[in-house]
Amino acid sequence: MVPFRFLLLSAVLAAVLAAIGVTAVMAALNPSASEVASNVSDNDPLTPPEFYGTR
């Protein structure tokens, strides 16, 4: 019965580590609203952000 307990504990630990990893990757890939707003040259909503390039 002891190996089953270790298997269950390992599965729970793996799920927690996976959730932390996914959260960290999503936080690294998604820019925050302040980062996106800082890339805009002015406050005109019709002007695309600078990272889209020129027309």
Order of alpha helices (4+ residues) and beta strands (2+ residues): alpha-alpha
